[in-house]
Every structure is written in structure tokens, then in C-alpha cells.
């Protein structure tokens, strides 16, 4: 608890310092920059951190553009804006390849490492007591040990179809499992929280980086090697030839317009360096949820606690301007 209080106080102090510095350096020398703020938690943290570094380290005037993957790419195709698109989950963006091949956009980096993670999970205390439950064979032989229920995605989510295909290929219901479909992502998160806090069994789908995987120690079930053909069939509710396959790791990119990369090589270099491990992002998101904090406050939490990381992202001139924030 003491560590928690110190950390929270540090964030509040840093936030005040940053606000004051922002006012002092509002007019910089790099001009105006636009960057997406996608409508999910981790992206808002990435945007908050990158915006602060560009404003305070490089003297930019940054405008955050609320968006999501497909609309952001469509906007770039039609208007050339925004300049920076970060946390772009390209598996769900068919136009990404076409715009890359046309030279409209330039990909800078994988902003999340190893990337978007999806799968079936059980609490780690169950895996430690019954290691076989982290395998397909162990699950099928012991439905009672995981509560006899698979927690399925809500209607309308792509993972709902994929999980259904895996369940069919695995014969999950024949083995005695109930497939329980949640009505929302919130109830899925609540079910994990309730199970872990009471050390009860749980089996279901989840993804990361998220606050849930940051807060709760979960073990991923081995669904076998990734098989693209089986995975694509599992994701198609009309496909009959379902098969076993793990989820692929989803690449999550930072992209800029090619004009922006040509005209702002220093910022392109910076954004090429802005990367988070999934564990780092899980930790930040868990802190955000525990403290009912905003995305900007979560960004400040990262900047306050990981200055050894981000201080290596910026160039020497920016590092000098940001020296007061490097611990």
C-alpha cells in the first residue's frame, strides 16, 4: 500500500509539472501535428505519451484526433490526415496493404510487442494445481475443474465465431462444457475478477494488452500451433471444416503519412522508437483502472515510472528539454 500511495502522489506531482511546462512551451518550432486517439484504452495511453514527448521534447503543437482503425485509414486516403496513426490493428484493416503499396503511408514500427494477444485462459492458481488444464486434453478430461463452463465473447464480436469454431473442433460441448455467451465485454471482465478474487475455477476467451490481464494472473491454454487455414475457417460461421488452431499474434503498427515521414524525419524517428511491451501496457492499464484514472493520467503514470525507457526514444536535444522528467 505504501508503494501505491507513493506512486499515486508521484503521478499527481508530475501531472502538475507537465501542465505547467505545456503552457510554457505551447509555441514550439516543429509546427502542428495530428495523431489518432483510437477508441480503446491502450491506444489512448500511447497517444498521450507520444503527444507529451512531441510537445515538450520537440516543440510541436499536437492535436489528438478521435478515431478507430478503418475510419482513420479512410481519412488519410481522402484528406492526408491525420499525420500519425498509432495502434493500428492491421489484421482488421484491408486497406492497409493497398495504401502501403501505393506509398500513401509509411509503417514505422510495431507499437505493441509482441502484439495483440488472444486466446483461452484459466487462472494461474488452477494451472499450478492442475497443470494438465493448460492443455486441450486436460480440459476435455476435467470439465468440473474449470467450472464446466466456457466464457464466450458477446454477439457481434469476431472472437465469438472463432471460439465457436474451436469449440466445435475440440468437441467442447460433447465433453460436458456449457458455452456461456456474455452480453458485453464488461461482464466478461467482471466474471474473471469475481473468479480470481474468490479463487474459483474459470475458463474463457480474453485478449491483451488489457487491464484484466494486467491485474489478474492468468495462464493461456495451449490450443496447438497456429494453422492459418483452420483459423480462417473457424472465424467463418458458414465454414464446416473447422480445426484446431491457436490465435495468431496480431501485428499492431504505428503508421504515418509518407509526406509526414519525409517532412519530419526527427518525429518519424521518435515514433519508430515508441514501443511498449504487452506487460508494460497491461501494468499501466491495470493502474488506470484501479485508480479510475483518465488516459492522460495513465500516460503520466508511464512517463513517471518508465523514464529509463522513454528517455532512450528521444533525440539528444529533446532529452535535454525533458531532463526534469527523467529519473
Helices and strands as residue ranges (DSSP letters): H 2-24, E 31-38, H 41-58, E 60-67, H 69-79, E 84-89, G 90-92, H 95-101, E 105-110, E 112-113, E 117-123, H 124-129, G 131-134, H 136-141, G 143-146, E 149-152, H 158-170, E 178-181, H 185-197, E 203-208, H 211-215, E 218-220, H 228-234, E 252-257, H 258-263, H 265-273, E 276-277, H 278-290, H 295-305, H 307-310, H 316-321, G 323-325
